[in-house]
Amino acid sequence: MAVLIPRMRTLGVRLNEEEFSSLEKFCLESGARSMSDVVRNAIFSFVRRGNEESALASTVNQNVAQVKELEEKIARLSAEIALLRAAATPGSGPAEGGPPIHQ
């Protein structure tokens, strides 16, 4: 099989005998073309997962900020509603110096 993307860089990894045997067994059982392919795929799977987790964390942080902002707006609106209800209760109408009540 021809290599479409030539690989020019190498990365050395030291394994003990047990680790090497486990990797070799995995490669044979999975039908991998080479140990290098298996290791390369594992590395980039790890990198992609890290990037996805980073993007997810960023999205979560943005959502948390939006929820906090909405909670603050709800608290302000609740306070305004409470003031309006207090102003609309009997005994606080225009004769008593309160704001006029429109119905």
Secondary structure, DSSP 8 states (H G I E B T S, - for coil): ---SS-----------HHHHHHHHHHHHHHT-S-HHHHHHHHHHHHHHHHHHHHHHHHHHHHHHHHHHHHHHHHHHHHHHHHHHHHHHSTT-SGGGTS-----
